[in-house]
Amino acid sequence: MTPPAGPNTNTRKAADVTLGKRAEVAATLPWEELRDLATAARRDTTENLDELITLFTRSAAAAGHKVVLAADNASACRAVMAELSASPQIVIKSKSMVTEEIGLRHHI
């Protein structure tokens, strides 16, 4: 573990410069506009969720991926476990909150 940077270290000075530059850039950003754009994007996604899921499923399948749509957490866990049982390959889990959200860790 790296000890925390002291007040007069080169690391502290570099961090101060970086944070200062970040603050300068942040002060120039149109935060209200960005917030409105994010709100609109979230609303658009929610209103078109079925279409977006279909589009994603088609694109993923075209790229050779298997997509399983599950009605609930238990169904998702069963689908993952069935896939793991059917395949003797190595499984690599990427960093994702989905594992925690559906309770998959408990099943694995």
N, C-alpha and C positions, 0 to 999 in steps of 0.2 A: 504494500500500500504506500502510495506517495504521500508524504506529509503535506499539510496545507501550505500554500505559499505565504510567506511572511510579508510584512508591509513594505519591505525595501528590496525584495528579491527581483531578479530579472523577469521571473515568471509573473510576479504581481504587476510589474511595469507593463509587460506585454499584454496582460489581461486588461489593464486599465485602458491602454491604447485601443484595443479591439472593442471593448465595451463602449468607449467614447465614440468611435467611428460608427458603431451600430446605432447608438442613440442619435447621432446626427442624421443618419439615413432614415431612421424610424420617424424622426420629426418631420420629414418631408413627405411621408406617405399619406395618401388620402384615406384615412381610417374609416370615415363614415361611408365613403363609396365602396371600400372593400367589404365592410360589414354588410351593406345592402346587396352587393354581388353574392356574397356567401349565403345570405338569407334566400335570395332568388334561386340560387343553385340547389339549396336544400329543398325548397318548395317544389322546384321542377323535378327533382329526383323523386320526391315523395309522390307527386301527382302522376308520374310516368314509371313507377317502379316495376309494374308487370312487363312493360315493353323493354325496359332496361335489363331486366333479368333474362328475358328471352334473347335479347341481343348478346348479352354476355355468354349465355349458355351456348348459342350457336358459334360464337367466336372461339370459345374455349374448346368446343368439340372439333371445330375445324383445325385447331392447332394440335389436336391429338390428346386433349385432356378429357377426363371423365368428370361430369358435373352431376351431382345428386342433389335434388331438391327435397328437403325434409320438412315435414309439417311442424315438428317440434324438436326440442333438444334430445329427447330419448330416441327419436327416429334418426336423427343425425348421428348420434353415437352408435346406434345399431348399424347404420350404413357404413360407417368408418370401420367398425369391427369386422363386418362381413367382408369388406375389401381387404383388410389385413389378413384375414383367415384364408382368403382365396388366392393370395399371392405370397410366394415364398421369398420375395425380393426384400431388399433393405428399404426401410421406410425412413424418410427424412422429414421431420416436422419443422416448418419454418416458424419464426417468431410471430405469434399471432395471439390476440386476445380471444379468438374464437374458441380455442381449446378450453379456456377458463369459462367463457360465456355459456358453452353447452355442457360443461362438466365432463369433457372427454378424458381428462387425466385420470379420473376415478375409474373409468372403464378400461383404460389401457393398463 
